[in-house]
Amino acid sequence: MLTTNVQFLSAEIMDVLRLFGAEDRDFAHTFRRDGDNFINIIECGGECRTFSDIWRPRDELEFKRFAKRSAKLAFYLLLSQESGKSLPWGALTGIRPTKMAYGELAAGRDFAPLFKKFCVSGGNIDIVRRVLAAQGDIYRANCGNGEDIFVSLPFCPTKCEYCSFITAPVGAVEKYIESYINCLVEEIYSLKGIISRVNSVYVGGGTPFCLSAEQLSRVYGAINSLNIGGAEFTVEAGRPDTFTPEKLEVTFRAGVNRICVNPQTFSDKTLTAIGRKHTSEQTFRAYEMASQYPFDINIDLIAGLADENIIDFSRSLDAAITLSPSNITVHSLCLKAGSRLKESVSRLAVSDIDGMIALSREKLTASGYCPYYLYRQKYQAGAGENVGWSLPGRECVYNVDTMEEICSNIAVGAGAISKRVYGGGSRIERLASPKDIPTYLNKYKEIIEKRNELFA
Ligand code: SF4
C-alpha cells in the first residue's frame, strides 16, 4: 500500500507503480519543497531513498504540476534501478507526449531536454518530433478555429474480448436501433444553430456498417443537411464482415471521403481467439470493395493481441502495407476495466510488444508512411502507445484535432462526449451523453438543450 503526505500525488505515483507491477507493495512517501528544490523521500522494504531535483514553478498551478512530475520521476528512478528495466516513455504518464512537447515549444524551449529528464527513450523523442512535423499544417490551421462533429453508432456484430468500449452487440439491442437512428438524426439537425466552420465529421463506432444501407443513408442525409461544405468526412465503417457494395455506394454518394477497414490482425487464429466472426479473406474482400471508390482508407492493427508473437504481428503489418492504404494505425493492446480479457489477464507481457512497436516503426517508415498522431492510454501493454501513420498529405484532420484538443468537438449519440475548447485548448468544458442506449433514448432532448447551452 502507498502512503504519502501529499494526497494529490497519490494517483500519479500509482500510475508509475502500475508500470512496474508494484502497485501491491508497501511504500511510504514524503514530499518536501525547499525553494526550487523538490525532495521526494521513499521508504520501502526497510530502505530509504531520497531524490531531489530542481523545478521553478511560476504559480500554484505550476507548483502542483511540477510536484507531480518530481514524484513520478522519483518512483520511476527507484523502480527502474531496482528492476534494471527502463521503459520507452520513462516516467511520462497521464499526459499526451505531444501536448507536453507543444507546451515546451510554446514556452520557447525544445522539448527534448524535458523528455530526457523523464527518461524517455531517444526513439520516442524522435517519433514525437516526426509527429509534430507531420501534423503541423493541420494543427496550425485548426488550433482555435472551427469545430469537429462526432456521430456515435455504438453497435458491433459481437463484442471483442479486449474491448472496454460502450458498444453493444447488435443482436442484443436490435429493437432499439430504429428509435436510436430517429433520435440521432434529430440531434444532428439540432446542431444547425451552433456550428460555425466544420473542420471534419467522423461517424464512429463500434462498427457503423452494422447498420443497413438505408439506415446509414438517413444518418448521412442529416449530416449533409448541416452544409458541411468541403469538410473531411470519415466513416469508421469497421469490421470487414459488415461491408457490402450497397453500403459503400451510399457512403460514397453521401460525400464520405475516408473510411476504415479494421481487421486488427490478419491471423485467422487470432481473430477467432478475440471473438471476431470474420476471416482475413473477408478483410481482403472488404478492402477490394472499398478501393473501387476514391476513399482514403485506414487499416487498424493491434500489437499484442491474444498469443501473437512478433512473427504473427509482422505478417499482419506486411499484409496491411501490401494493400497500400493511405493510413495505417498501430495500437498497443490496452486492457481496461470492462473488457473480458481484463478479467483473466492481470499483467501484460512487455518483451514482444516493444519489438512489435519497433518493427512497425521500421517497416512503415521504409514503406513511405509518416507518424502523424500519437496517444497513450492507461493499461497499455508494454507502456506503449497508439500511432497513426499516413502517406504524406493524407493525414486525417479529425484525429489530429481530437488528439491535440485544439478545437471544439460537438458529439452526438449515446456515449458521445462534446468538448467546448477555448483558446486552442487552454480550457475545455465537457458534456457527456448517457452510454446506455435506453437511457440515451429517454434523455436525448435534455442533451440537446444542454449542448445548446454549452455552445451558446
Ligand atoms: S469492433 Fe471495436 S468497438 Fe466493436 S467490439 Fe470490437 S473492439 Fe469493440
Boltz pocket constraint, residues with backbone or C-beta under 6 A from the ligand:
constraints:
  - pocket:
      binder: B
      contacts: [[A, 155], [A, 156], [A, 158], [A, 159], [A, 160], [A, 162], [A, 163], [A, 164], [A, 165], [A, 167], [A, 205], [A, 206], [A, 207], [A, 238], [A, 239]]
      max_distance: 6.0
